[in-house]
Amino acid sequence: MAEGGIRHYTEWTPRPIRRSRYEYEDESKETSTIMDLLGYGPAIRQKRKDVYQWRDRLYNRYFNNFIDYDPMVTAGSKAEGLTCVYESDIDVIHVLPYTVCLEDGFNESTIPDHFIVLMMNTQGCNSGYCKPLLLRPDTGIYPAIYDSICDDGYGNSILSSKRFVEFFKTVHPLSPFVHNSPIAGPSIPLSLGPYRVDNIRAIHCNCPVILQKWASRTRHWPPPSIVEKVIAMRAFVTPIGCKGSVYNHLEWRICFNTSETELVNNLNDTQIKVYVILKMIVNDVLKPQKKEITSYTLKNIVLWLAENNPQALFHAGSLFHWLHEGLDLLRTALSLRELPYYMIPERNLMAERELDDEQQRVFVSSITDMMEEGPHMLLRLNKIRQAIICHPEPLLWFSKMRTELEILRLESFRRAHQCIFNHLGSGQTLIEFVQCFLSIIEADSIMQAYNKRREEILFEVWLRLFLEGSSVILSNPLEYMILS
């Protein structure tokens, strides 16, 4: 077994729960309602998902015939509809065209001749990682592939993850409004005003054996139709090696971003809210400094909870029970430094975290304290505490304003992209368009209407805050405060 694997996976599996009544049912239902008012209800989540799915389809349809275009896929919390406009980064995967990485044993003759074919070599790699060997180059080999090839010492051409990321580091933004940030793992982040985008280049991966192993598990969730849908989705390999591995510069991580988005989108309302509250606990209470606990850690915990327990047990009245269970699993993962990756359980997510003994002790102690507090733990969470203080009338009013403002911002986001492609279609190149982008947006009558209503809402919010004694300034930061 490679270092970082899990020896006792079956012992870790969350225990199934069978109850008809739960402690703190009334508090659970009230908290579920508050989460709706804070922007985590089903309707607004669906609106967010729809906008980003639409944006992906628009880009991919327009640029499909461009030889050097990398199809894009929105992933993470934006694809799942779980974060407000400015609440977190936009994770975007750019998939290399005409390139595929195959599981060992996959019949490469089924892949079209014009594709570059790589093979997942897992020998000597930690679980969930591979070293892509070049099996079949193409005459017009993609520059990033060409620049990333090196010899593995045995006469094989292997794709270096480090070189691959460094190749894209030299790509400059088309607009002076876009600012590149330092590389973070496989991501090349950039910012555009208040928007932060994590761009990850990836390669499609066909790994039916891994997916069939996942599908064959005994489970309560997801239902068979979703299991089949996940199996049909392709995975990715992304250019990041396992921390501490001697092959770190060569290894690529096997990822299931689109599959995980599908799974999260099929969690029920209570499961989603448990996930969001767990993220609030990590951000507001535990406050990890070195990514010892990430949203991805919490996502895996919630997926395991969903798989191992009947769905009927997850309802508004049981929210606190499942939040307690989620915290217990997080505490166990930290204590044992062990958390199986939901798609590939042999990969230990905690083995990749920089967790020292003192930080481990502090995290475990803090989680234990919160679990003993029951519903009072919510007062530690900034958004929920403020909502409880403002409940009911001020919260209802603010929720209405916040929701309309976010919908306007999402529709503005959609309309801006429509304007982009309407003008690109009139014969302009992308660079030419960027140079006159602002004037095009400002002249659009629909955008003008959106902006007018947005300004009215912001003034209403500012006026109420002013009359209540707040010193907040009527400016762009006010919108950022509301939608983050």
Number of C-alpha atoms within 10 A of each C-alpha: 11 13 14 21 20 21 12 11 14 9 8 16 15 18 11 12 13 10 7 8 10 15 13 16 17 15 18 23 18 15 22 24 14 22 18 17 19 20 21 22 19 14 11 19 20 16 15 23 18 15 18 22 15 12 18 15 13 15 16 16 11 12 13 14 9 9 10 13 15 19 18 20 22 23 20 23 21 24 27 23 26 26 22 22 22 17 18 16 20 24 20 21 24 17 21 19 18 20 22 23 25 22 20 15 10 16 9 18 7 7 15 10 13 14 17 22 22 25 23 24 18 17 11 15 22 24 23 24 26 25 28 26 22 19 15 15 17 13 9 10 15 17 11 17 19 13 15 19 20 17 12 14 8 6 8 13 17 23 27 27 26 19 19 25 24 16 15 15 16 8 10 11 11 13 12 10 10 15 15 16 15 10 16 13 13 22 23 20 21 20 16 13 9 13 14 20 19 20 21 22 23 27 23 20 24 22 21 17 14 15 21 13 11 17 17 9 9 9 15 15 20 20 11 12 8 15 19 14 12 22 18 13 18 18 24 24 27 27 28 23 27 22 15 11 16 12 18 20 19 27 30 30 21 25 20 19 19 20 21 20 19 18 18 24 18 16 20 15 18 22 23 21 23 25 24 18 16 22 20 20 20 18 16 14 17 18 14 15 9 10 13 19 23 14 18 14 20 21 21 20 25 24 21 20 25 23 21 18 18 15 16 9 20 20 17 20 22 24 28 25 18 25 22 20 20 21 21 18 21 23 19 15 20 21 14 12 18 23 26 24 22 20 20 17 17 21 23 25 23 20 19 16 16 13 19 9 9 9 16 17 13 12 24 20 12 14 21 15 12 18 17 11 11 16 15 13 16 18 14 14 18 14 15 18 15 12 22 15 11 14 13 11 9 13 18 16 14 18 19 14 17 22 18 15 22 22 18 18 18 19 18 19 16 15 16 20 16 14 16 16 16 12 15 17 11 8 10 13 11 14 12 12 16 17 13 10 17 11 9 16 18 13 10 13 10 15 19 14 12 17 16 11 14 20 16 12 17 19 15 14 20 20 15 13 14 14 9 9 9 11 10 13 11 16 12 11 12 15 21 13 10 20 18 11
